[in-house]
Amino acid sequence: MLTGSPGCHRRWLDVFHVKRLEAARKSSSRDKRWRRREQGQLQKEIRLQQEIERGRRRVILVTRQVNIKI
């Protein structure tokens, strides 16, 4: 799955991200906590992407996926 271009990987992450947000919206009680975590996750992914582009990391590390029942 990660052998394609970074663009492909990005698109796949976006789809995954949307699913996670939809699942989060269903449980409004955890919304605030969730958004904070989502934001942190996004920052991690962006930082990772930048490091890869600079070539500091040869191996693409996949961020830990949060399992959610959809």
C-alpha positions as CSV (number, residue, x, y, z in Angstrom):
1,M,0.0,0.0,0.0
2,L,2.8,2.4,0.8
3,T,4.9,1.5,-2.3
4,G,3.2,4.2,-4.4
5,S,4.0,7.9,-4.5
6,P,3.6,10.0,-1.4
7,G,0.5,11.5,-3.1
8,C,-1.2,8.1,-3.1
9,H,-0.4,7.6,0.5
10,R,-1.7,11.0,1.3
11,R,-5.1,10.3,-0.4
12,W,-5.5,7.1,1.4
13,L,-4.8,8.8,4.7
14,D,-7.4,11.5,3.8
15,V,-10.0,8.8,3.3
16,F,-9.1,7.2,6.5
17,H,-9.2,10.6,8.3
18,V,-12.7,11.3,7.1
19,K,-14.0,8.0,8.3
20,R,-12.4,8.6,11.7
21,L,-14.0,12.1,11.9
22,E,-17.4,10.7,10.9
23,A,-17.1,8.1,13.7
24,A,-16.1,10.8,16.1
25,R,-19.1,12.9,15.3
26,K,-21.4,10.1,16.4
27,S,-20.2,10.3,20.0
28,S,-20.5,14.0,20.8
29,S,-19.5,13.6,24.5
30,R,-16.0,12.8,23.5
31,D,-15.9,15.4,20.8
32,K,-13.5,17.9,22.4
33,R,-11.1,15.3,23.6
34,W,-11.2,13.7,20.2
35,R,-10.5,16.9,18.3
36,R,-7.5,17.6,20.4
37,R,-6.2,14.1,19.7
38,E,-7.0,14.4,16.0
39,Q,-5.1,17.7,15.8
40,G,-2.0,16.1,17.5
41,Q,-2.2,13.2,15.1
42,L,-2.4,15.5,12.1
43,Q,0.6,17.5,13.3
44,K,2.6,14.2,13.6
45,E,1.7,13.2,10.1
46,I,2.6,16.6,8.7
47,R,5.9,16.6,10.5
48,L,6.6,13.1,9.3
49,Q,5.8,14.1,5.7
50,Q,8.2,17.0,5.9
51,E,11.0,14.9,7.3
52,I,10.5,12.4,4.5
53,E,10.6,15.1,1.8
54,R,13.9,16.4,3.3
55,G,15.2,12.9,3.0
56,R,16.1,12.6,6.7
57,R,14.1,9.4,7.0
58,R,14.6,6.6,4.4
59,V,11.8,4.4,5.9
60,I,8.3,5.7,5.9
61,L,6.8,5.2,9.3
62,V,3.1,4.7,9.3
63,T,1.4,6.4,12.2
64,R,-0.4,4.1,14.5
65,Q,-4.0,3.6,13.3
66,V,-6.8,4.0,15.8
67,N,-9.3,1.3,15.4
68,I,-12.8,2.5,15.5
69,K,-16.1,0.6,14.9
70,I,-17.9,2.3,12.1
